[in-house]
Every structure is written in structure tokens, then in C-alpha cells.
């Protein structure tokens, strides 16, 4: 599949940053300011979100490209 266009790349990165930042902050607060737990949670959630949301957006972009033809 082709790489994501600019529109979907922006959507992907905004979702990854917001979700991982939010979860990382909540874990950081839950474990009394343990920065490593917060950073680890943000990294794991960000990685999962990037893979899953990236696949979903690639599929959506592919459908849009087929309809445009």
C-alpha cells in the first residue's frame, strides 16, 4: 500500500500524541509521580495506536482512492 497522504498523516500523529500523552499522564499521577511508569505507558499506548490507527487510515485512504478512479 501507498504511504499516507498529508491529511491522514496529521490525523494519525495527533491521535498518537494526544492518546499517549493522556494515558502517560494518568499513569504518572496514579503511581505517585513515577516518571518511568508514565513514560513506559505512553510509549506502549503510542506504539499500539500508531500501528492500529495507521492500518485503519491506510484502508480508508485506499477506499477513497478507488472511489476517485
Phi and psi restraints in degrees (value plus and minus 20) as a CYANA .aco file:
   2 UNK   PHI     -92.9   -52.9
   2 UNK   PSI     136.4   176.4
   3 UNK   PHI     -86.9   -46.9
   3 UNK   PSI     143.1   183.1
   4 UNK   PHI     -88.6   -48.6
   4 UNK   PSI     125.4   165.4
   5 UNK   PHI     -97.7   -57.7
   5 UNK   PSI     157.8   197.8
   6 UNK   PHI     -82.2   -42.2
   6 UNK   PSI     -59.3   -19.3
   7 UNK   PHI     -80.3   -40.3
   7 UNK   PSI     -69.7   -29.7
   8 UNK   PHI     -94.9   -54.9
   8 UNK   PSI     -48.2    -8.2
   9 UNK   PHI     -85.0   -45.0
   9 UNK   PSI     -62.0   -22.0
  10 UNK   PHI     -83.8   -43.8
  10 UNK   PSI     -62.9   -22.9
  11 UNK   PHI     -80.9   -40.9
  11 UNK   PSI     -65.3   -25.3
  12 UNK   PHI     -80.0   -40.0
  12 UNK   PSI     -70.2   -30.2
  13 UNK   PHI     -88.8   -48.8
  13 UNK   PSI     -55.1   -15.1
  14 UNK   PHI     -84.6   -44.6
  14 UNK   PSI     -62.1   -22.1
  15 UNK   PHI     -83.6   -43.6
  15 UNK   PSI     -63.5   -23.5
  16 UNK   PHI     -83.1   -43.1
  16 UNK   PSI     -66.9   -26.9
  17 UNK   PHI     -85.4   -45.4
  17 UNK   PSI     -66.5   -26.5
  18 UNK   PHI     -86.8   -46.8
  18 UNK   PSI     -65.4   -25.4
  19 UNK   PHI     -87.9   -47.9
  19 UNK   PSI     -67.2   -27.2
  20 UNK   PHI     -87.9   -47.9
  20 UNK   PSI     -57.0   -17.0
  21 UNK   PHI     -84.8   -44.8
  21 UNK   PSI     -63.0   -23.0
  22 UNK   PHI     -85.0   -45.0
  22 UNK   PSI     -66.3   -26.3
  23 UNK   PHI     -87.1   -47.1
  23 UNK   PSI     -62.0   -22.0
  24 UNK   PHI     -79.7   -39.7
  24 UNK   PSI     -61.3   -21.3
  25 UNK   PHI     -85.8   -45.8
  25 UNK   PSI     -63.0   -23.0
  26 UNK   PHI     -83.4   -43.4
  26 UNK   PSI     -60.5   -20.5
  27 UNK   PHI     -87.7   -47.7
  27 UNK   PSI     -60.3   -20.3
  28 UNK   PHI     -77.4   -37.4
  28 UNK   PSI     -65.9   -25.9
  29 UNK   PHI     -89.3   -49.3
  29 UNK   PSI     -58.9   -18.9
  30 UNK   PHI     -82.6   -42.6
  30 UNK   PSI     -59.9   -19.9
  31 UNK   PHI    -119.1   -79.1
  31 UNK   PSI      17.4    57.4
  32 UNK   PHI      33.5    73.5
  32 UNK   PSI      26.8    66.8
  33 UNK   PHI      59.4    99.4
  33 UNK   PSI       1.3    41.3
  34 UNK   PHI     -98.3   -58.3
  34 UNK   PSI      83.6   123.6
  35 UNK   PHI     -85.6   -45.6
  35 UNK   PSI     -52.0   -12.0
  36 UNK   PHI     -88.4   -48.4
  36 UNK   PSI     -58.7   -18.7
  37 UNK   PHI     -84.4   -44.4
  37 UNK   PSI     -64.0   -24.0
  38 UNK   PHI     -83.5   -43.5
  38 UNK   PSI     -64.6   -24.6
  39 UNK   PHI     -87.2   -47.2
  39 UNK   PSI     -59.2   -19.2
  40 UNK   PHI     -83.9   -43.9
  40 UNK   PSI     -63.6   -23.6
  41 UNK   PHI     -83.7   -43.7
  41 UNK   PSI     -62.0   -22.0
  42 UNK   PHI     -83.1   -43.1
  42 UNK   PSI     -60.4   -20.4
  43 UNK   PHI     -85.7   -45.7
  43 UNK   PSI     -65.2   -25.2
  44 UNK   PHI     -86.5   -46.5
  44 UNK   PSI     -68.6   -28.6
  45 UNK   PHI     -85.1   -45.1
  45 UNK   PSI     -60.3   -20.3
  46 UNK   PHI     -82.7   -42.7
  46 UNK   PSI     -61.8   -21.8
  47 UNK   PHI     -84.9   -44.9
  47 UNK   PSI     -64.7   -24.7
  48 UNK   PHI     -83.6   -43.6
  48 UNK   PSI     -63.3   -23.3
  49 UNK   PHI     -83.1   -43.1
  49 UNK   PSI     -60.2   -20.2
  50 UNK   PHI     -81.9   -41.9
  50 UNK   PSI     -63.9   -23.9
  51 UNK   PHI     -89.0   -49.0
  51 UNK   PSI     -70.5   -30.5
  52 UNK   PHI     -89.5   -49.5
  52 UNK   PSI     -68.7   -28.7
  53 UNK   PHI     -88.2   -48.2
  53 UNK   PSI     -54.9   -14.9
  54 UNK   PHI     -82.4   -42.4
  54 UNK   PSI     -62.9   -22.9
  55 UNK   PHI     -84.0   -44.0
  55 UNK   PSI     -62.1   -22.1
  56 UNK   PHI     -83.8   -43.8
  56 UNK   PSI     -64.2   -24.2
  57 UNK   PHI     -89.7   -49.7
  57 UNK   PSI     -54.7   -14.7
  58 UNK   PHI     -83.4   -43.4
  58 UNK   PSI     -61.2   -21.2
  59 UNK   PHI     -84.1   -44.1
  59 UNK   PSI     -62.1   -22.1
  60 UNK   PHI     -84.9   -44.9
  60 UNK   PSI     -62.6   -22.6
  61 UNK   PHI     -84.4   -44.4
  61 UNK   PSI     -59.5   -19.5
  62 UNK   PHI     -82.2   -42.2
  62 UNK   PSI     -62.3   -22.3
  63 UNK   PHI     -83.4   -43.4
  63 UNK   PSI     -62.0   -22.0
  64 UNK   PHI     -83.6   -43.6
  64 UNK   PSI     -59.3   -19.3
  65 UNK   PHI     -85.4   -45.4
  65 UNK   PSI     -58.1   -18.1
  66 UNK   PHI     -88.0   -48.0
  66 UNK   PSI     -58.3   -18.3
  67 UNK   PHI     -87.8   -47.8
  67 UNK   PSI     -55.4   -15.4
  68 UNK   PHI     -90.2   -50.2
  68 UNK   PSI     -40.2    -0.2
